[in-house]
């Protein structure tokens, strides 16, 4: 085989085919070598040049496979991290940072969670000293990678504060129509916030405690039980689930910019359902609420019967001595990460948009992949004994 590959011996195709039958694919590739293999496929020409159209098509086909796509992203990040950072930010750099009345009004009135007057004074002081008049550039981002930075006045500031203000500024630019969605999402990747990539708080939450909480609510408060099951199965925040139930409108149809299509609020896909929340731009973002289809009956029955957020917390924590909604979500995120892995699909389902490593143009791929893998989490919850949706009425005697 070696003599054949080096053209020391000539054989016709028929005889060569007979010889190849005696080699396993692994042995053949070992003899051939990676370069020879690529040459035999026409990817590398005999003069050493690369056939770019073939390589681009291979990448295009590989990107349709979620596993291969993750391998490509991991390879690029590990080998070209700095180049990637410069490329992501290059098209939206040169934004001049300037504090104005419109930005101040947005911070205190228009954003989803307006800041206090005291926080506004702190923000304004940091902005004037460290950001005013500067341009969003790779040089600035490099400085903000450190823990602290010396600003114009000579004072040392924590970069976590500066990055947080910068992210507010990016959100303001998008809200005021000065940035499109794709540039907005890419900038939030380039400028990580204070909570970017944070680990889940290490609190001792036992499966037995979650089980007792769910069962007790099922026996005593089926309305709150429904809400808790949605938190558990979706991994999104208490207030988002409560808001969705209070304004439930499953037949409403909306156009979602980053998906480039109309969608109904509620879509059921056989294995599960998802409800569109439309809170991607909130300070605490969330896009969809994923849940098992068996929960629809409970939602329709109890969505109009839920008390206020504060009242629910009093009933659960003070009266029944059960786990609060925040711990149920923390538990759900841990178990979802175990079932699905620590990846962008898990973050997309849980509404962790600030931690996504992809831009908005790839959100459609994430949604499709989420629909494919979400059932793994449902199976995991059932394995733990935490989802008895189909037989709950017999179990709890309701």
N, C-alpha and C positions, 0 to 999 in steps of 0.2 A: 504494500500500500504506500509506503514511504517513497519507494522508487517511482511508483506511478504518479504521485503528487508532484514529484520533482522532475517529471517528464523524462526519466531515464528509461522507462519502458512504455511502450504503446500498446494498448488493448482496445478492442472495439467495445461498444456499449454492452453487448450481450455478455461477454466474458467478465466485464467489470461488474455487472449486476450479480453474477454468480458469486464473485469474490465478496461482494458487500454483504451477502447473506450470512457470512461467517463472522461478521462484526456486529456487536450490539451498537445501538445509537450512542451510548456513552463512550465506547471504545473508538467509534468513528470520529466523534467530536474531539476526543483526546489526541488522536493522530492528526486530525485536520488543524486543530488550534482555532482560537477565536477569529484571528485575522483571515485565515484560509476559509473559515466558515462564512464570514462576511463577504469574501471575494466570490465564493461559489454561489452566493445568493444575489450577487450583483450590486451589493450595497457599497463595497469598496472596489474600485476599478483596479486593473493590473498596474496602472501608473501611480497608485496610492491615493488618488482623488476620491471623494465621496459623492455618491449619487444623491444629491439633496432632495429631489422630489420623492424618492423612495423613503428616505429617512423621515421626512415630514409626514408622509402618509402613514408610516408605522406609528409615529407619535400620535397622529390623529385617531387611529384605530385603538391604540392603547389607552388613550384618555377616556374612551367610552367604557372601559372596564375599571370599576372603582378601586380594585386592589392594585392594578398596574398604575393607575393615576396617582395613588398614594406613594407608590415606589418612585415614580418620576419626581413628584413634589419633594419627597425626602432626599433624593439624590441631588436635586438642584439646590435645596436649602443647605445641605451638608457641604457641598462643593463650591457653591457660588453665592454664599450668604450676602457678602457685601455688594456684589454686582446686582443681586436681586433687590436689595434694599434701595440701591440707587435707581434701578429701573422702575420700581413701583412708584417711587416718589417723583421721578423726573418730569412727568407730564403735568403735574399739579404743583410743582415748586414755584418759586417767584411770587407767591402770594404775600403781599405786604400786610403786616400785622398792625392794625390801627384800632385803638379803642375809640368807640363813638357812641353817640346817644342811642342809636338803633340797637347796638350790641348790648348796652346796659339795660335798655328796656326789655330786650329779649330775655336776659338773665333773670330779671325780677318779675316779669309779667307773663311772657309768652311760652317759655319752656315748660315741659310737663311737670317739673318740680322746681318752682321758682326758688331762688336763693334768698337768704335773709340779708338785711342791710349790713350787718356785721361782716358776713361772708363777702358781700359785694365790695366793701372797703378793702378787705384783704386781697381779693382778686385784683382790684384796681391798682393797688400798691405793687403787687408782684408783676402785673402786666407792664406798668409804667417803667419799672426798674429792669426787667429782663426781656420783654418782648416788643415794646413799643418801637415802631419804625423798622424793625427787622423783617427779613423775608424768610419764609419757610424754605429752608435749604438743607442740604446734607450736612453742612457744617453745624447748623443749629441742632439737628437731630443727633449728631455725634456728641455734642455737649450734653444733651438731655439723657444720654445713656448712663451718665454718671449719677451718683446718689445726690450730690450737691453741685452747685455752680456759683461762681462769683459773678454778680451782675454789675451794671453800670455804676451803682453807688458804692461798690466795694463790699456790699453786704452778701453773705453767703445764704442762698436759698435752697430748699429741698426741691429737686427736679420733679418729684411726684406732684407737687403743687403746680408747677409750671406746665407739666404735661396735661394735667387735668383742665387747666384754663385753656390750653391750646385745643384740646378736644372740644370744649364748649364752643370755641371760636369756629371750629370746623362745622359743628352742628348748626351754628348760627348762619354760616355762609350757605349751607344747604337749605335751611329753612327759608332763607330770604331769596332763594333762586340763583345764587352766585356760584353754586357747584351742582353738577349733575350727580345722580345716585352712584354711578360707578366711581367717579373721582372721590366722592364723599366716603364710600366704604373703603377704598384703598388708602386714603389718608388716615382713617381710624386704625388701619393695620400698621402704618408707618409710625403713628404717634400713639403708643400704648398708654392706657390710663393707669391710675394708681392700683386698680384691682385686676389688671391684665394678667391672665394666666394664674390667678390665685388658686391655692389649694382649698379644698373644702374644709371647713372648720372641723377639727377633730373632737367631736363630741360623742360620748358613749351612747349610741342609739341601738338598742337590741331589737332583733326581729320580734321577740316576744312582746316588747312594749308597743311596737307598731301594731302587732296582731291584736293586742288587748284594746288599743285605741280604736281600731277599725271595727272590731266586733261590738264594743260598747256603744259606739255611735250608731251602728246598724240596729241595735236593739232599742236604743232610746231616742235617737235623733236621725232618722233616715234622710232628712234634708242636708244636714251637715255631713252625714256619712257619704252622700253623693259627691259633695264638694271635696272631701278628703280623698275619695277614690280617684277623682280627676287630678288632684295634685300628685298623688302617688303614681298614676299611670302616665302623666305628661311631663312631670319634672319642672313645670313652670310655677311661677309665684302665686301665692294665695290671692293677692289682689287681682291678678290677671284672670284667674279662674272665676272669682266672684263677679268681676266685671262682665266676663263672657256670659255667665248665667243670667245676670240682671238684664243684659241687653240682647238676649238670645234672638237671632234672626237668621235661621238656617237657609232660607231661600234667597236671601239677598245676594246679588251678583256684583262683583267689583273688579276693576282692572288693576292688576298689580304690576307696577312698572318693571321691577327686576325679573319678573317671570314672563313679561311680554305677552300676557294673555289675561282674559277674563276668567275669574274663578268664582264659584259659589262659596259662601261662607262655610257651609258644611258639605264635605265630600266623604262618602263612605266607600271603601275599596274592598269589601269582603272580609279581610282580616282585621281591619280597624277603620276608624273614622278620624278626620282631623277638621278642626274648626279654625278658620282664619281670624286672627286677632287684630292684625294690622297695626301693631305697636313697635315696628322695627326702629322708629326714630325716637322712641322714648328714652329717657335716661336709664331706665331698666327695660331693655327691649324684649320683645317676644313676637314671633310671627304666627305660629300655629299651636294649637292645643291638640295633641295626639291622645287618643283614648280607644279602648276596646269598644266595638260596636254594640256590645251587650249593655253598655251604660246608657244608651239613648233613651230607653224606656224610663230609667230613673231621672234623667235630665228633664224630660218632658213633664214628669209628675211633680218634681220638687223645685224647679228653677224659680218659680214665683213665690216660694214659701221660705226663702232664706232670709234670716235677719241681717242686720248690719255687720260689718267687719268687727267692730268693737264688741258687739253683743255675742258674736260667735266665739271670740276669744274668751270672754267671760264664762260662757257656758262650758267650753271645752276645758279650759285651764283651771278656773276657780271652782266650778261646781262639780265637774266630773273627774278632775285631776288627771287629765289625759295629756298626751303630747301636743304641743302647739303646732299650727300649720307649718311654721318655719322649719321645725325638726323633721316633719314628714317630707318636706321638699329636699332637705339635706340628705335624708335617707334615700329618697328616690334617685337623686343625682349619683350617689355612690353606687347604688345597685345598677343604674342604667350604664354607668361607666364600666362596671364589671361585665355586663351583658354585651355591650356594643363596642367597647374599647374607647380609649381616650383619643378621639378623632373629631374631625369637623362635623360628621354626621350626628354624633352625640351632642355636640355643642349647638348645632342647628335645632335639633328637636327640643333641647332644654332652653332655647332662647338666649344662649350665650354669644350674642353677635359680636361683642367686643373682643372675643377670643378666637374668632374664626381666622384661619390663615389664607382664605381665598377672598376674592373680590365679588361684588354683586353679580357680575356676569356669569358666575358659576353657581348661583343659588338654585337655579333650576335643576342642575345635576344633583345638588345636595337634597333637594326635595324628593326627587325620584329615588335616590339611594335610601333616604329615610323611610319612604314607603316600603322599600324592599326589606329593610332590616328591623323595623320597629317591632315586628312580631316576636323577635328574639327576646326583647325585654318583657313583653306580655307573658311569654312562656316562663321566663325567669321569675316573674312575680307569682305566677300560679304555682311554680315549684316551691317557692317559699311559703305558700299557703295564704297569700295576701290578696288574691283576687278570686272571690267566689261569685262573680257577677251572675252567672247563669243559674246558680241554685241558692242564692242568698236568702230568698224569701222563706224557703223551707228551713234553712239553717238558723235564721234568726227568728222564725215564727211570725214574720210580718205578713 
